[in-house]
Amino acid sequence: QEEKKQLTLKVEELERKLETTSAQNIEFLQVIAKREESIHQCQLRLEEKSRECSSLARQLEMAIEDAKKQVEQSRERAISRERAAQSKLLDLETQLSRNKAELNQLRRSKDDAERRYESRLQDLKDRLEQSESTNRSMQNYVHFLKSSYDNVF
């Protein structure tokens, strides 16, 4: 009976331990269930954030592509404007060169014309002086003839 009593005590003690262990198991199962739910929620949030990141990455790629296109277009416009400016500059330099040559030609022509006119003016002055001299000589001669006729008559 003593043995039975000890065995009964042991059985009761083991049953208490079993109940405690069962209670602990239930608590652990509840904790595990909460953690699994938390993990599941985290996985859902992670998937949502992954989709959001993918969407943002696509938007970023599209924005980068647009920016690249705009940069390329701007660069092409700048190159085009630079070429046009260089062409205009070359045209203006050519026109300036032509204008300078024409100006030099006009100056030479003007100088030539001035020399010719000066020469002609000098010729005309010389001829006028010669003509005046001849005129004076003739007037003197006429005066001499008048004096001579007056003396004779």
Phi, psi and omega per residue, in radians:
Q1 nan -0.640 3.087
E2 -1.060 -0.758 3.123
E3 -1.115 -0.684 -3.134
K4 -1.151 -0.704 -3.137
K5 -1.123 -0.771 3.116
Q6 -1.112 -0.711 3.122
L7 -1.167 -0.662 3.126
T8 -1.137 -0.744 3.104
L9 -1.078 -0.740 3.126
K10 -1.110 -0.737 -3.122
V11 -1.127 -0.739 -3.138
E12 -1.126 -0.745 3.108
E13 -1.095 -0.742 3.120
L14 -1.157 -0.622 3.111
E15 -1.162 -0.698 3.088
R16 -1.097 -0.768 3.100
K17 -1.071 -0.699 3.126
L18 -1.117 -0.747 3.116
E19 -1.116 -0.753 3.114
T20 -1.077 -0.791 3.135
T21 -1.122 -0.707 3.119
S22 -1.115 -0.730 3.114
A23 -1.101 -0.748 3.110
Q24 -1.094 -0.736 3.105
N25 -1.021 -0.760 -3.141
I26 -1.100 -0.769 3.114
E27 -1.069 -0.795 3.127
F28 -1.074 -0.708 3.123
L29 -1.114 -0.681 3.097
Q30 -1.147 -0.749 3.114
V31 -1.085 -0.765 3.130
I32 -1.097 -0.742 3.137
A33 -1.083 -0.758 3.111
K34 -1.102 -0.744 -3.142
R35 -1.149 -0.701 3.092
E36 -1.102 -0.694 3.096
E37 -1.121 -0.746 3.105
S38 -1.089 -0.751 3.103
I39 -1.081 -0.749 3.134
H40 -1.079 -0.792 3.114
Q41 -1.083 -0.723 3.121
C42 -1.122 -0.702 3.103
Q43 -1.106 -0.712 3.104
L44 -1.101 -0.794 3.110
R45 -1.102 -0.683 3.120
L46 -1.092 -0.768 3.107
E47 -1.092 -0.738 3.120
E48 -1.090 -0.805 3.120
K49 -1.117 -0.643 3.109
S50 -1.113 -0.762 3.088
R51 -1.090 -0.739 3.128
E52 -1.087 -0.757 3.125
C53 -1.116 -0.716 3.118
S54 -1.085 -0.768 3.121
S55 -1.091 -0.784 3.121
L56 -1.128 -0.651 3.118
A57 -1.121 -0.733 3.095
R58 -1.106 -0.763 3.110
Q59 -1.081 -0.717 3.127
L60 -1.117 -0.759 3.110
E61 -1.065 -0.743 3.130
M62 -1.128 -0.724 3.126
A63 -1.114 -0.702 3.123
I64 -1.131 -0.751 3.109
E65 -1.071 -0.793 3.107
D66 -1.053 -0.761 -3.140
A67 -1.101 -0.724 3.121
K68 -1.082 -0.758 3.123
K69 -1.084 -0.768 -3.141
Q70 -1.121 -0.710 3.114
V71 -1.103 -0.766 -3.142
E72 -1.105 -0.757 3.114
Q73 -1.108 -0.747 3.117
S74 -1.095 -0.731 3.141
R75 -1.119 -0.748 3.120
E76 -1.115 -0.717 3.101
R77 -1.103 -0.722 -3.138
A78 -1.126 -0.740 3.118
I79 -1.105 -0.745 3.134
S80 -1.086 -0.793 3.121
R81 -1.115 -0.684 3.138
E82 -1.132 -0.745 3.103
R83 -1.088 -0.764 3.127
A84 -1.084 -0.731 3.134
A85 -1.140 -0.717 3.113
Q86 -1.126 -0.715 3.113
S87 -1.107 -0.778 3.136
K88 -1.119 -0.718 3.115
L89 -1.069 -0.751 3.120
L90 -1.106 -0.757 3.097
D91 -1.060 -0.767 -3.134
L92 -1.144 -0.692 3.097
E93 -1.116 -0.715 3.102
T94 -1.107 -0.784 3.135
Q95 -1.117 -0.713 3.100
L96 -1.074 -0.763 3.125
S97 -1.071 -0.788 3.110
R98 -1.077 -0.766 -3.131
N99 -1.116 -0.692 3.104
K100 -1.115 -0.765 3.115
A101 -1.083 -0.751 3.130
E102 -1.135 -0.706 3.108
L103 -1.095 -0.764 3.100
N104 -1.077 -0.735 3.112
Q105 -1.088 -0.762 3.122
L106 -1.125 -0.676 3.103
R107 -1.115 -0.768 3.103
R108 -1.080 -0.755 3.118
S109 -1.086 -0.745 3.127
K110 -1.098 -0.802 3.134
D111 -1.068 -0.762 3.104
D112 -1.058 -0.798 -3.130
A113 -1.107 -0.739 3.113
E114 -1.077 -0.753 3.111
R115 -1.081 -0.756 3.117
R116 -1.095 -0.779 -3.136
Y117 -1.152 -0.695 3.084
E118 -1.073 -0.772 3.126
S119 -1.089 -0.785 -3.137
R120 -1.142 -0.719 3.111
L121 -1.075 -0.757 3.113
Q122 -1.099 -0.727 3.077
D123 -1.026 -0.790 -3.127
L124 -1.130 -0.697 3.095
K125 -1.091 -0.789 3.124
D126 -1.057 -0.768 -3.133
R127 -1.156 -0.684 3.102
L128 -1.101 -0.789 3.121
E129 -1.082 -0.730 3.109
Q130 -1.115 -0.715 3.138
S131 -1.145 -0.741 3.112
E132 -1.113 -0.708 3.117
S133 -1.087 -0.785 3.104
T134 -1.099 -0.716 -3.137
N135 -1.092 -0.777 3.109
R136 -1.091 -0.743 3.123
S137 -1.051 -0.758 -3.124
M138 -1.180 -0.685 3.107
Q139 -1.126 -0.732 3.087
N140 -1.068 -0.729 3.139
Y141 -1.124 -0.758 3.120
V142 -1.099 -0.753 3.110
H143 -1.085 -0.718 3.081
F144 -1.069 -0.781 3.132
L145 -1.107 -0.729 3.130
K146 -1.082 -0.800 3.121
S147 -1.072 -0.744 -3.122
S148 -1.129 -0.780 3.135
Y149 -1.132 -0.665 3.127
D150 -1.140 -0.670 3.120
N151 -1.207 -0.675 -3.096
V152 -1.250 -0.754 -3.080
F153 -1.691 nan nan
